[in-house]
Amino acid sequence: MSDSGAIDEAVLALLRADSVLAGLLPDGIYFDIADPGSTRYAVVTIVTAVDQAQFGGRLWEDVIYLVKATMFGSSQASQLRQAAARIDELLEDQPIVATGYAWMSSYRVLRVRYPEVDQHDPTIRAFHRGGQYRIQMTPVAAPAGGRS
């Protein structure tokens, strides 16, 4: 069986390798939760993951990721919009290379944009933009005598 985590790693690697996105989000790109103190970053989270079975294994994996840029303070609105647009350019119908998989498709299924106000200090506000992206991959056959 292929390791589904390879798809997660490939999405992160693709986003982290982009110098434009790194310039807009200097605090980094994380899976599930950002490091404490981060104020300009992106987070990738699995929303749903469905496998299509076939006899003897998995035919394909269909994952929807929430990929959102986050910035604190409304003065960052232009950069936040640019970061969300760059995420879209990187993921919309672009091949993703994951060990043990062949890319099938990737596209945005839902746009995301919302503010968040700190429950203890209402002067602290985070703004989020991005989308939910469907990424479909199929495991590739392992060489004879090996596993993928």
BELVENJO-V653332 format. One record per residue. PHI is phi in whole degrees, -180 to 180 (NA if undefined). Layout:
# BELVENJO-V653332
PHI
PHI
This chain:
# BELVENJO-V653332
NA
-75
-92
-58
-62
-64
-69
-57
-63
-67
-64
-61
-61
-61
-68
-68
-79
-86
-68
-65
-65
-62
-68
-80
-125
-67
-84
112
-128
-124
-102
77
-151
-82
-66
-56
87
-69
-127
-141
-156
-126
-129
-115
-138
-78
-91
-145
-144
-123
-103
-102
-84
-141
-59
86
159
-103
-81
-157
-121
-123
-118
-108
-106
-88
-124
-137
-87
-131
-140
-95
92
-70
-69
-92
-55
-66
-67
-65
-62
-64
-64
-64
-66
-68
-58
-63
-61
-74
-106
-72
55
-114
-59
-117
-102
-127
-57
86
-135
-113
-71
-113
-163
-154
-163
-80
-109
-159
-87
-125
-160
-162
-95
-141
-108
-60
-71
-98
-138
-65
-82
-93
-131
-112
-122
-122
-145
163
-171
-100
-118
-90
-124
-117
-134
-122
-62
-94
-67
-77
-60
-53
83
-124
-118
-94
